[in-house]
């Protein structure tokens, strides 16, 4: 108040200095305040600065909190999978299933805390088998028939032991009906049959109760259980018989009742419970010792969260064992237990129905495909269907602005997995390829899977590219891949599948999907934008470029495919631009089907398909093909370096580091390969495009992409061809043949062969040759090895990488049927 009074006290000359303060050049000439007034001014300034600083900190914290909150907040649109639609009453056909693809044989329901069932086995003198492990060395395993609904037949070959595992379901009641298993064990070769133990189990994970039903105090004859989703049920373990109804088979029995610390610990728990003291003593035969489970047990120091009841049967093959689950609510409609001859009849009926449906769907017999190739195609489809899993849990997420990861919201996912041994979990860009085949066989199931994926979307429209939900899934993932980064995208191949599902999909279903698809596409368009309009750049490339010959781009799905040598914000990624063009086209079609305004998506699709603009942004004259653009040096190599030792310490191990012999500059990346073909693969090029002949010749050039087994991923004359990326990083997308991209090439070539234009004959010729090469090689490798493979060697066509890999490699079925 004193200051206020001074400003009002008097006039005349006193006011003149105040007028001069308006002129900046006089400000430093004014006398500085003295005494209490100056202190108050300084304190006020400090207070203001402090307030502003605190406000800035608060704003930053609020921004980070808001971002973290949105990271784990589900998208606000109504769920794509309606609540209750996957339960036993709404969807009884798909309630029970082989939804545990990571185990050799097991079943569960589509429930968050499902009761699970499964099989383990032990050839005495060998190892315990349960989860699909490459190290187990099985010479062959996989589904020969599986209809995705009610029936399946799988064969497993393990060092002279042949197991045939079959299941069939029958409807009834309110909890998904009944099911029965038949496991037939045989030995191959001569000599005495080794002892074999088969372990059938029932386990809970946090809900439900199990009660053992013992026979003679030693044999677990049945398990009676109750669970929220199943009501009352009984699992019965029938005594073993010989083959072809030969009557009872001698066996020894053990059982295990234990607390379960988590389903991911089941194998460890059983292995921990095995003791060598059990005796197999058939009448008139020598006694033999074997490893049997103890009657009770558990893992020390591990608090249980569920129950395990396990039935061990030890015998000599050949033998047949059957297990039945009977739902308590189906008792009034059940015509009898599905076992023995009744089970054999049901299995034969379902096998015949499967073969008829397969022929009706793909028509391979009518096309003259030989029986051996038809059986192979049936197995490829069946392994994809048998690889569908149901997962529940939380992802571990990290925002680029948050140092600490956070658990995502609790979520459920129905998905086909790429590989039961290597990748038994959901992968976003793989799933779009899976759905191309699944949608042809079971469109309703494919729509359900697609909807489950879209329900994983967060408030920003982001879907994590890798889904690791639940302890069982996480136990199979290396730690460095568990964390999902919120800036990382994946190719929107779900839209590739939706384009095929769109004409016959019900409108209510499409209306549920539409807001989520719009949000996802908007997120991609916003977060993966490139340096110029209508350009795009994959985020999340490797951040330590000097470790790698070429820093990986995991987001693209083509992990180590050569991109610009020095990641920067100036990059333009061709494949992502083409995926966005596809996405805009499909969303325009979807909007039109729903009566929504398609204009913005149609305009974007037209702009991204503009061949002149595509030329300007991505045609590399020196390469004679389309290419990425970025800060790039072609003169890079990996060299061994020995870091300087610290004083008083031993010399450190040498390290393989990148050397750049020529400074990078903005330029096109001279890597001819799959990325170069994307304008053709997704059919963005006009049929009369002057660029089309160059791409067709690159495809057919044996020194470039052509092989007798399919198109290799990187040209043989490329400087990165078959080059390691680090000491521990062998080449991956640098020369191998991948079925998913070859399928896109076949699809595109067939399209260009049917379109009016000057290049249709050349496209038709390449289509016929490529289809023959790809199908012949994948079939030949299956016959030789028993497996579909992740990718195939370009020099001799040999399977490489993970096996079995019936994810996108099963697209060979559609190629055989010429169904694109």
C-alpha positions in Angstrom: 0.0 0.0 0.0 2.9 2.4 0.7 4.1 2.1 -2.9 0.6 2.8 -4.1 0.4 6.0 -2.1 3.8 7.3 -3.4 2.6 6.8 -7.0 -0.4 9.1 -6.2 1.4 11.8 -4.1 2.0 15.0 -6.2 2.5 16.0 -9.8 4.8 18.3 -11.9 8.5 17.5 -12.1 8.1 14.3 -10.0 6.4 12.6 -13.0 9.0 13.3 -15.6 11.5 10.6 -14.6 8.5 8.1 -14.8 7.9 9.1 -18.4 11.5 8.5 -19.2 11.3 4.9 -18.1 9.4 4.1 -21.2 12.6 4.6 -23.3 14.8 1.5 -23.0 18.0 3.5 -23.4 17.3 5.4 -20.2 16.5 2.4 -18.0 20.0 1.7 -16.8 20.4 5.4 -15.8 17.7 5.3 -13.2 18.7 5.1 -9.5 18.2 1.6 -8.1 15.7 1.2 -5.3 17.2 1.0 -1.8 16.0 -0.4 1.5 12.9 -2.5 2.1 11.3 -1.8 -1.3 14.2 -3.4 -3.2 14.1 -6.5 -1.0 10.4 -7.0 -1.5 10.9 -6.7 -5.3 13.7 -9.2 -5.3 11.6 -11.6 -3.1 8.6 -11.2 -5.5 10.8 -12.0 -8.4 12.2 -15.1 -6.7 8.7 -16.1 -5.8 7.5 -15.6 -9.3 10.4 -17.5 -10.7 9.8 -20.3 -8.2 6.1 -20.4 -9.0 6.8 -20.5 -12.7 9.4 -23.3 -12.2 7.0 -25.3 -10.1 4.3 -24.8 -12.6 6.6 -26.0 -15.4 7.6 -29.0 -13.3 4.0 -29.7 -12.5 3.1 -29.3 -16.2 5.8 -31.8 -17.1 4.8 -34.2 -14.4 1.1 -33.9 -15.5 2.1 -34.5 -19.1 4.0 -37.6 -18.1 1.3 -38.8 -15.8 -1.3 -38.2 -18.5 0.8 -40.1 -21.1 1.4 -43.0 -18.7 -2.3 -43.0 -17.9 -3.3 -43.1 -21.6 -0.7 -45.8 -22.2 -2.6 -48.2 -20.0 -6.1 -46.9 -20.5 -8.2 -49.0 -22.9 -9.7 -47.3 -25.9 -13.1 -45.8 -25.0 -15.0 -47.3 -28.0 -17.4 -50.2 -27.3 -15.5 -53.4 -27.3 -15.1 -55.2 -30.7 -15.8 -58.5 -28.9 -19.1 -58.0 -27.1 -19.2 -59.0 -23.5 -20.3 -62.6 -23.0 -20.0 -63.5 -26.7 -17.2 -66.0 -26.1 -18.8 -67.8 -23.2 -20.2 -71.4 -23.2 -23.8 -70.4 -23.9 -23.1 -67.8 -26.6 -20.2 -69.7 -28.3 -20.3 -73.4 -27.2 -18.4 -74.6 -30.3 -15.4 -72.5 -29.5 -15.5 -72.6 -25.7 -13.2 -75.7 -25.2 -10.3 -76.0 -27.5 -6.6 -76.8 -27.9 -5.9 -73.3 -26.8 -2.5 -74.2 -25.3 -0.3 -74.2 -28.4 2.9 -74.1 -26.3 2.3 -77.7 -25.0 2.4 -80.8 -27.2 -1.2 -81.7 -26.3 -3.6 -79.9 -24.0 -6.9 -78.2 -23.8 -8.5 -75.3 -21.9 -11.5 -73.0 -22.2 -11.6 -69.4 -23.4 -11.6 -68.1 -19.8 -9.3 -65.8 -17.9 -8.6 -68.4 -15.1 -9.4 -71.6 -17.0 -9.1 -75.1 -15.8 -6.3 -76.6 -18.0 -5.7 -80.2 -19.0 -2.6 -81.7 -20.7 -0.3 -84.6 -21.4 3.3 -85.2 -20.6 5.4 -88.3 -21.3 8.7 -89.8 -20.3 10.6 -92.5 -22.2 12.6 -94.0 -19.3 16.1 -93.2 -20.2 15.0 -90.0 -22.0 13.7 -86.6 -21.0 10.3 -85.4 -19.7 8.3 -83.9 -22.6 5.6 -81.3 -22.0 6.1 -77.9 -23.6 7.1 -77.7 -27.3 10.9 -77.2 -27.1 13.3 -77.3 -30.0 15.9 -78.9 -27.7 13.6 -82.0 -27.3 14.7 -83.0 -30.8 11.4 -84.6 -31.9 11.8 -85.7 -35.5 8.2 -84.7 -36.3 5.2 -83.4 -34.5 2.1 -81.5 -35.6 -1.6 -81.7 -36.3 -2.5 -83.8 -39.3 -6.2 -82.9 -39.1 -7.8 -80.1 -37.0 -11.1 -78.4 -37.8 -10.6 -75.5 -35.4 -13.8 -76.5 -33.6 -14.5 -80.1 -32.5 -11.8 -82.5 -33.7 -8.1 -83.0 -34.2 -5.5 -85.6 -34.8 -1.8 -85.0 -34.0 1.3 -87.3 -34.4 4.4 -86.9 -32.4 7.6 -88.9 -33.1 10.2 -89.0 -30.3 13.2 -91.3 -30.8 11.4 -94.4 -31.9 8.2 -93.6 -30.0 5.1 -92.7 -32.0 2.3 -91.0 -30.2 -1.0 -90.3 -31.9 -3.2 -87.9 -29.9 -6.8 -87.4 -31.0 -9.7 -85.4 -29.5 -13.3 -84.9 -30.3 -16.0 -82.7 -28.6 -19.7 -83.2 -28.4 -22.2 -80.6 -27.5 -24.6 -80.6 -24.5 -25.5 -78.6 -21.4 -24.6 -75.1 -20.5 -20.8 -75.3 -20.1 -19.4 -76.2 -23.5 -20.3 -79.9 -23.6 -18.0 -82.9 -23.3 -14.8 -84.0 -24.9 -12.7 -87.2 -25.1 -9.1 -87.9 -25.9 -7.5 -91.0 -27.3 -3.7 -91.4 -27.1 -2.2 -94.3 -29.0 1.4 -95.2 -28.2 3.6 -97.4 -30.6 7.3 -98.0 -30.9 9.2 -98.1 -34.2 12.1 -100.4 -34.7 13.0 -103.8 -33.2 14.1 -104.8 -29.8 12.4 -104.8 -26.4 9.9 -102.0 -25.9 11.2 -99.3 -23.5 9.1 -98.3 -20.5 6.9 -95.4 -21.2 5.1 -93.1 -18.7 2.2 -91.0 -19.8 1.1 -88.2 -17.4 -2.5 -86.9 -17.8 -3.2 -83.9 -15.6 -5.9 -81.4 -14.6 -4.8 -78.1 -13.0 -6.4 -74.9 -11.8 -5.0 -71.4 -11.8 -6.5 -69.3 -9.0 -10.2 -70.5 -9.2 -12.0 -73.8 -9.1 -11.5 -76.9 -7.0 -10.5 -80.4 -7.8 -11.2 -83.6 -5.9 -9.3 -86.9 -6.6 -11.3 -90.2 -7.1 -8.9 -93.0 -6.2 -9.2 -96.7 -7.1 -7.4 -99.1 -4.8 -5.6 -96.2 -3.2 -3.1 -96.0 -6.0 -4.8 -95.3 -9.3 -6.3 -91.8 -10.0 -9.5 -93.0 -11.7 -11.1 -89.6 -12.0 -11.0 -86.0 -11.0 -14.2 -84.3 -9.9 -14.1 -80.5 -10.2 -16.1 -77.3 -10.0 -15.3 -74.1 -11.6 -17.1 -70.9 -12.3 -17.1 -71.3 -16.1 -17.5 -75.1 -16.1 -19.9 -75.8 -13.3 -19.5 -79.4 -12.1 -17.4 -81.7 -14.3 -15.7 -85.0 -14.1 -12.5 -86.1 -15.9 -12.2 -89.8 -16.1 -8.9 -91.7 -16.9 -9.9 -95.1 -18.4 -7.6 -98.1 -18.0 -5.2 -98.7 -20.9 -6.0 -101.3 -23.6 -4.1 -102.9 -26.4 -4.5 -101.8 -30.0 -7.5 -102.9 -32.0 -9.6 -103.8 -29.0 -7.1 -106.4 -27.6 -8.3 -106.0 -24.1 -6.8 -104.6 -20.9 -3.1 -103.6 -20.9 -0.9 -104.1 -17.9 0.3 -100.9 -16.3 1.7 -99.4 -13.1 0.1 -96.3 -11.7 1.2 -93.2 -9.7 -0.6 -90.0 -8.9 0.4 -86.6 -7.8 -1.7 -84.0 -5.8 0.1 -80.7 -5.4 -0.3 -77.0 -5.1 0.6 -75.1 -8.2 2.6 -71.9 -7.9 1.7 -71.0 -11.5 0.9 -72.9 -14.7 4.3 -71.9 -16.1 5.9 -74.1 -13.3 4.0 -77.4 -14.1 6.9 -79.1 -15.9 9.3 -78.2 -13.1 6.8 -79.3 -10.4 6.4 -82.7 -12.0 10.1 -83.2 -12.6 10.8 -82.2 -9.0 8.3 -84.9 -7.9 9.8 -87.8 -9.8 11.5 -90.6 -7.7 13.2 -93.7 -9.0 11.7 -96.1 -6.5 8.6 -97.2 -8.4 8.5 -100.8 -9.8 6.9 -102.1 -13.0 6.3 -105.8 -12.5 4.0 -107.5 -15.1 3.1 -111.1 -14.3 5.8 -113.6 -15.3 8.1 -110.8 -16.5 11.2 -109.2 -14.9 10.7 -106.3 -12.5 11.9 -103.0 -13.7 12.4 -99.7 -11.8 11.1 -96.4 -13.2 10.7 -92.8 -12.2 7.3 -92.2 -10.6 5.7 -89.1 -9.1 5.3 -89.1 -5.3 1.7 -89.1 -4.0 1.9 -85.5 -2.7 4.3 -82.7 -3.3 5.1 -79.3 -4.5 7.9 -76.9 -5.1 9.6 -75.9 -1.8 9.0 -72.3 -0.7 6.5 -71.6 -3.5 3.0 -70.6 -2.2 0.3 -72.4 -4.3 -2.2 -70.5 -6.3 -4.0 -73.5 -7.8 -4.2 -77.3 -7.7 -2.7 -80.1 -9.8 -4.0 -83.6 -10.0 -1.9 -85.9 -12.2 -2.4 -89.5 -13.3 0.8 -91.4 -14.3 0.4 -94.6 -16.4 3.6 -96.6 -16.9 3.5 -99.4 -19.5 5.0 -100.9 -22.6 3.8 -99.9 -26.0 1.7 -100.5 -28.0 -1.2 -99.3 -25.9 -4.3 -97.1 -26.2 -5.4 -94.7 -23.4 -8.6 -92.6 -23.3 -9.6 -89.6 -21.1 -13.1 -88.1 -21.0 -14.4 -84.9 -19.6 -18.2 -84.9 -18.9 -20.0 -81.7 -18.0 -22.4 -81.9 -15.2 -25.0 -79.8 -17.0 -25.0 -82.2 -20.0 -26.2 -85.2 -18.1 -29.8 -85.0 -19.2 -28.9 -85.0 -22.9 -25.9 -87.3 -22.9 -26.5 -90.6 -24.9 -23.5 -92.3 -23.3 -19.9 -91.9 -22.5 -17.8 -91.0 -25.6 -15.2 -93.8 -25.2 -14.2 -97.1 -26.7 -16.0 -98.0 -30.0 -18.3 -94.9 -29.7 -15.2 -92.7 -29.6 -13.7 -94.5 -32.6 -16.9 -94.0 -34.6 -17.0 -90.3 -33.7 -13.3 -89.8 -34.7 -13.9 -91.5 -38.0 -17.0 -89.5 -38.7 -15.2 -86.2 -38.0 -12.1 -87.2 -40.1 -14.4 -87.9 -43.1 -16.2 -84.6 -42.5 -12.9 -82.7 -42.3 -11.7 -84.1 -45.6 -15.0 -83.2 -47.4 -14.9 -79.7 -46.0 -11.2 -79.3 -47.0 -12.0 -80.3 -50.6 -15.1 -78.1 -50.7 -13.1 -75.1 -49.4 -9.8 -75.4 -51.4 -10.7 -77.8 -54.3 -7.2 -79.4 -54.5 -8.6 -82.8 -55.6 -10.5 -81.2 -58.4 -7.3 -79.4 -59.5 -5.5 -82.7 -59.8 -3.2 -82.2 -56.8 -1.7 -85.6 -55.8 -2.9 -87.2 -52.6 0.5 -86.7 -50.8 0.3 -82.9 -51.5 -3.3 -82.8 -50.3 -2.3 -84.5 -47.0 0.5 -81.9 -46.7 -1.9 -79.0 -47.3 -4.4 -80.5 -44.7 -1.5 -80.7 -42.2 -0.4 -77.1 -42.9 -3.9 -75.8 -42.3 -4.4 -78.0 -39.3 -1.2 -76.9 -37.6 -2.3 -73.3 -38.0 -5.7 -74.1 -36.4 -4.1 -76.2 -33.7 -1.8 -73.3 -33.0 -4.6 -71.0 -32.0 -4.3 -70.0 -28.3 -6.2 -68.1 -25.7 -4.1 -65.9 -23.5 -5.0 -63.6 -20.6 -2.8 -61.2 -18.6 -1.0 -57.9 -18.8 1.6 -56.7 -21.1 4.6 -54.8 -19.8 4.6 -51.4 -21.5 6.9 -48.4 -21.7 6.3 -44.9 -23.0 9.2 -43.1 -24.7 8.7 -40.4 -22.1 8.7 -42.7 -19.1 11.8 -44.4 -17.7 10.0 -47.1 -15.8 7.8 -49.7 -17.5 4.2 -50.2 -16.3 1.9 -53.2 -16.6 -0.9 -52.8 -19.1 -4.5 -53.3 -18.5 -5.8 -56.9 -18.0 -6.6 -58.2 -21.5 -7.6 -61.4 -23.3 -6.5 -62.5 -26.7 -7.5 -65.3 -29.1 -4.8 -65.6 -31.7 -2.9 -68.0 -33.9 0.7 -68.3 -33.0 3.6 -68.3 -35.5 5.4 -71.2 -34.0 4.5 -73.5 -31.1 8.1 -74.0 -30.2 9.7 -70.6 -30.7 6.9 -68.0 -30.7 3.9 -69.4 -28.8 2.3 -66.0 -28.4 0.6 -63.3 -30.5 2.4 -61.2 -33.1 0.5 -58.3 -34.7 1.8 -58.4 -38.2 1.9 -62.2 -38.4 -1.8 -62.3 -37.4 -2.9 -60.5 -40.6 -1.3 -63.2 -42.7 -2.7 -66.0 -40.5 -6.2 -64.6 -41.0 -5.9 -64.8 -44.8 -6.0 -68.6 -44.5 -8.1 -68.8 -41.4 -10.7 -66.5 -42.9 -11.1 -68.8 -45.9 -11.6 -71.9 -43.6 -13.7 -70.4 -40.8 -14.7 -66.8 -41.4 -16.6 -66.4 -38.1 -13.5 -67.6 -36.2 -11.3 -65.2 -38.2 -13.6 -62.3 -37.4 -13.4 -63.2 -33.7 -9.6 -63.3 -33.7 -9.4 -59.9 -35.5 -11.8 -58.4 -33.0 -9.8 -59.7 -30.0 -6.7 -57.9 -31.5 -8.5 -54.6 -31.8 -9.7 -54.8 -28.2 -6.0 -54.6 -27.2 -5.9 -51.0 -28.3 -5.1 -48.2 -25.8 -6.6 -44.8 -25.6 -4.2 -43.4 -28.2 -5.0 -46.1 -30.8 -1.8 -48.1 -30.2 -1.7 -51.9 -30.3 1.5 -53.5 -28.9 3.2 -55.5 -31.7 4.0 -58.5 -29.5 1.5 -59.9 -27.0 2.9 -61.6 -23.9 -0.1 -62.1 -21.7 0.1 -64.3 -18.6 2.9 -66.2 -16.9 3.0 -69.1 -19.3 3.5 -66.8 -22.2 6.1 -64.7 -20.4 8.1 -67.8 -19.4 8.9 -68.4 -23.0 10.1 -65.0 -23.9 13.7 -63.7 -23.6 13.7 -60.7 -21.2 14.9 -58.2 -23.8 11.7 -58.8 -25.8 9.1 -58.6 -23.0 8.9 -54.8 -22.9 6.6 -53.2 -25.5 7.5 -49.6 -26.5 4.6 -47.2 -27.2 6.2 -45.5 -30.2 6.8 -48.9 -32.0 4.3 -49.9 -34.7 3.9 -52.9 -36.9 2.6 -53.4 -40.4 -1.3 -53.2 -40.3 -1.8 -56.6 -42.0 -5.1 -57.0 -40.1 -6.4 -54.6 -42.8 -5.1 -57.0 -45.4 -7.2 -59.7 -43.9 -10.2 -57.4 -43.3 -10.2 -56.6 -47.1 -11.0 -60.3 -47.7 -13.5 -60.6 -44.9 -15.3 -57.4 -45.7 -17.8 -58.5 -48.3 -19.5 -61.1 -46.2 -19.0 -59.7 -42.7 -22.2 -58.7 -40.8 -22.8 -55.0 -40.5 -23.1 -55.0 -36.7 -19.7 -56.6 -36.5 -18.2 -54.0 -38.8 -19.7 -51.1 -36.9 -18.0 -52.4 -33.7 -14.7 -52.5 -35.5 -14.9 -49.2 -37.3 -14.1 -46.7 -34.5 -11.1 -48.8 -33.4 -9.8 -49.2 -36.9 -10.1 -45.5 -37.4 -8.2 -44.9 -34.2 -5.4 -47.3 -35.1 -5.0 -45.9 -38.6 -4.9 -42.4 -37.1 -2.3 -43.4 -34.6 -0.1 -44.8 -37.4 -0.6 -41.7 -39.5 0.3 -39.4 -36.6 3.2 -41.3 -34.9 4.9 -42.8 -38.0 4.8 -39.6 -40.1 7.9 -38.9 -42.2 9.8 -35.7 -42.9 7.6 -34.7 -45.8 3.9 -34.9 -46.5 2.8 -38.4 -47.5 6.0 -40.0 -46.3 6.4 -42.3 -43.4 9.1 -43.5 -41.1 9.3 -46.6 -38.8 10.0 -45.5 -35.2 12.1 -47.6 -32.8 15.2 -48.5 -34.8 18.1 -49.8 -32.9 19.6 -47.0 -30.8 23.2 -48.2 -30.7 24.1 -48.1 -34.4 27.8 -48.9 -33.9 27.0 -52.4 -32.7 25.3 -53.3 -36.0 26.3 -53.5 -39.6 22.9 -52.0 -40.2 20.7 -51.1 -37.3 17.6 -53.3 -37.1 14.0 -52.0 -37.7 12.0 -54.5 -35.7 8.8 -52.4 -36.1 8.7 -53.1 -39.9 8.6 -56.9 -39.3 11.7 -57.2 -41.6 14.0 -57.0 -38.7 17.6 -56.7 -40.2 16.6 -55.8 -43.7 19.1 -53.0 -44.7 17.8 -49.5 -44.2 19.7 -46.2 -44.0 23.0 -46.9 -42.2 22.6 -43.9 -39.8 19.0 -43.7 -38.4 17.6 -40.2 -38.6 14.4 -38.2 -38.8 15.0 -37.7 -42.5 14.2 -41.3 -43.4 11.5 -42.3 -45.8 10.5 -45.9 -45.5 8.9 -47.3 -48.7 7.2 -50.4 -47.2 5.4 -48.3 -44.5 4.1 -45.9 -47.2 2.7 -48.8 -49.1 1.0 -50.3 -46.0 -0.6 -46.9 -45.3 -1.9 -46.8 -48.8 -3.5 -50.2 -48.4 -4.9 -49.2 -45.0 -6.5 -46.0 -46.4 -8.0 -48.0 -49.3 -9.5 -50.6 -46.9 -10.9 -48.0 -44.5 -12.5 -46.2 -47.5 -14.2 -49.5 -48.5 -15.3 -50.1 -44.9 -16.7 -46.6 -44.5 -18.6 -46.9 -47.7 -20.1 -50.3 -46.6 -21.2 -48.7 -43.4 -22.6 -45.5 -45.0 -19.9 -43.4 -43.4 -18.1 -40.6 -45.3 -15.3 -42.4 -47.2 -13.8 -39.2 -48.7 -10.8 -38.6 -46.4 -9.6 -42.2 -46.7 -10.3 -42.4 -50.4 -8.4 -39.1 -50.9 -5.4 -40.4 -48.9 -5.4 -43.7 -50.8 -5.4 -41.9 -54.1 -2.5 -39.6 -52.9 -0.4 -42.5 -51.6 -1.1 -44.5 -54.8 0.0 -41.6 -57.1 2.7 -43.2 -59.2 4.3 -39.9 -60.1 4.7 -38.9 -56.4 5.9 -42.4 -55.6 8.6 -42.0 -58.3 9.7 -38.7 -56.9 10.0 -39.9 -53.3 11.2 -43.5 -53.7 12.6 -44.3 -57.2 16.3 -44.8 -57.0 17.8 -44.4 -60.6 21.1 -45.8 -59.6 19.4 -48.9 -58.2 16.9 -49.2 -61.0 14.2 -49.9 -58.4 12.2 -48.3 -55.6 14.1 -47.8 -52.3 14.1 -46.2 -48.8 15.7 -42.8 -48.4 17.9 -41.6 -45.5 21.3 -40.7 -44.1 23.2 -43.5 -45.6 26.7 -44.8 -46.2 27.4 -47.9 -48.3 31.0 -48.2 -47.0 30.4 -49.8 -43.7 31.9 -53.0 -42.2 32.2 -54.9 -39.0 35.8 -54.9 -37.5 37.2 -56.3 -34.3 38.3 -53.7 -31.8 40.1 -54.2 -28.5 39.0 -51.6 -26.0 41.8 -50.0 -23.9 42.3 -51.9 -20.6 41.6 -50.1 -17.4 44.6 -49.6 -15.1 45.4 -52.8 -13.2 42.8 -54.9 -14.9 43.0 -57.7 -17.5 42.5 -56.6 -21.1 38.8 -56.7 -22.1 37.6 -59.1 -24.7 37.7 -57.8 -28.3 34.4 -56.4 -29.6 33.0 -56.4 -33.1 32.1 -52.8 -33.9 31.1 -51.0 -37.1 33.5 -49.0 -39.1 32.2 -46.3 -41.5 34.8 -45.7 -44.2 32.7 -43.0 -46.0 30.6 -40.4 -44.3 26.9 -40.9 -44.7 24.8 -38.5 -46.7 21.1 -38.2 -47.6 20.5 -40.6 -50.4 18.6 -43.7 -51.5 19.5 -46.9 -49.8 21.0 -49.3 -52.5 19.4 -52.5 -51.2 17.4 -54.4 -53.8 15.0 -56.8 -52.1 11.6 -57.2 -50.7 11.2 -53.5 -49.7 11.9 -52.6 -53.3 9.0 -54.7 -54.4 6.3 -53.2 -52.1 4.7 -51.0 -54.7 4.2 -54.1 -56.7 3.4 -56.4 -53.8 0.5 -54.3 -52.6 -0.4 -53.4 -56.2 0.0 -49.7 -56.0 1.7 -49.6 -59.4 -0.6 -49.1 -62.4 -0.7 -52.0 -64.8 0.9 -49.8 -67.5 3.5 -48.3 -65.2 6.9 -47.9 -66.9 8.5 -49.0 -63.6 6.8 -52.4 -63.7 9.2 -54.1 -66.2 12.2 -53.2 -64.0 10.6 -54.8 -61.0 9.6 -57.9 -62.9 13.1 -58.3 -64.2 14.6 -57.9 -60.7 12.3 -60.6 -59.5 13.3 -62.9 -62.3 17.0 -62.1 -62.2 18.9 -65.1 -60.8 21.7 -62.8 -59.7 19.1 -60.7 -57.9 15.9 -62.1 -56.3 15.0 -65.3 -58.3 15.8 -68.8 -57.0 14.4 -72.2 -57.9 12.6 -72.2 -54.5 11.0 -68.7 -54.3 12.1 -65.1 -54.2 15.0 -64.4 -51.9 14.6 -61.4 -49.5 17.8 -59.5 -50.6 19.5 -59.6 -54.0 22.5 -61.8 -54.3 24.6 -58.9 -55.6 23.7 -56.7 -52.6 26.6 -55.7 -50.3 24.5 -56.9 -47.3 23.5 -60.3 -48.8 23.9 -63.0 -46.2 26.0 -60.7 -44.0 25.9 -61.0 -40.2 24.6 -58.0 -38.4 26.6 -58.6 -35.3 28.8 -61.3 -33.9 25.7 -63.0 -32.5 23.2 -61.9 -35.2 23.2 -64.1 -38.2 21.5 -62.9 -41.4 17.7 -63.1 -41.2 16.0 -61.0 -43.9 19.2 -60.9 -46.0 18.7 -63.6 -48.6 16.4 -66.2 -47.1 13.0 -67.0 -48.8 9.9 -66.1 -46.8 6.6 -67.5 -47.6 4.5 -64.5 -46.6 6.2 -62.1 -49.0 6.3 -64.7 -51.8 2.5 -65.1 -51.2 2.0 -61.3 -51.7 4.2 -61.6 -54.8 2.0 -64.4 -56.2 -1.1 -62.4 -55.4 0.2 -59.3 -57.1 1.5 -61.1 -60.2 -1.8 -62.9 -60.7 -3.5 -59.5 -60.5 -1.2 -57.9 -63.1 -1.6 -61.0 -65.3 -5.3 -60.4 -65.3 -5.2 -56.6 -65.8 -5.2 -55.0 -69.2 -1.7 -53.7 -69.8 1.5 -54.3 -71.7 3.1 -56.5 -69.1 0.4 -59.0 -68.4 2.1 -61.9 -70.3 5.3 -61.4 -68.5 3.5 -61.2 -65.1 1.6 -64.4 -66.0 4.8 -66.2 -66.9 6.5 -65.2 -63.6 3.4 -66.2 -61.6 3.4 -69.7 -63.0 7.1 -70.3 -62.4 7.2 -68.7 -58.9 4.1 -70.6 -57.7 5.6 -73.9 -58.9 9.0 -73.2 -57.3 7.5 -72.1 -53.9 4.9 -74.9 -53.5 7.3 -77.6 -54.7 10.0 -76.6 -52.3 7.8 -76.1 -49.2 6.2 -79.5 -49.8 9.6 -81.2 -50.5 11.0 -79.8 -47.2 8.0 -80.9 -45.3 8.3 -84.5 -46.7 12.1 -84.5 -45.8 11.9 -83.0 -42.4 8.3 -83.3 -41.1 8.0 -79.5 -40.7 7.0 -76.2 -42.1 9.8 -73.8 -41.5 10.1 -70.1 -40.7 12.1 -69.4 -43.8 14.0 -71.3 -46.5 17.7 -71.1 -47.6 18.0 -69.6 -51.1 20.9 -71.8 -52.1 19.2 -75.2 -51.8 15.7 -74.5 -50.4 16.4 -76.1 -47.0 14.2 -75.1 -44.1 15.8 -72.6 -41.7 14.9 -70.9 -38.4 12.1 -72.1 -36.3 10.1 -75.2 -36.8 7.3 -76.1 -36.7 6.3 -72.7 -38.2 2.8 -73.0 -39.4 2.0 -69.3 -39.1 2.4 -67.5 -42.4 4.2 -70.4 -44.0 0.8 -72.2 -44.1 -0.2 -69.6 -46.8 1.2 -72.2 -49.1 -2.2 -73.8 -48.9 -3.8 -70.7 -50.5 -1.1 -70.7 -53.2 -1.8 -74.4 -54.0 -5.5 -73.5 -54.3 -4.7 -70.2 -56.2 -7.0 -68.5 -53.8 -5.7 -64.9 -53.3 
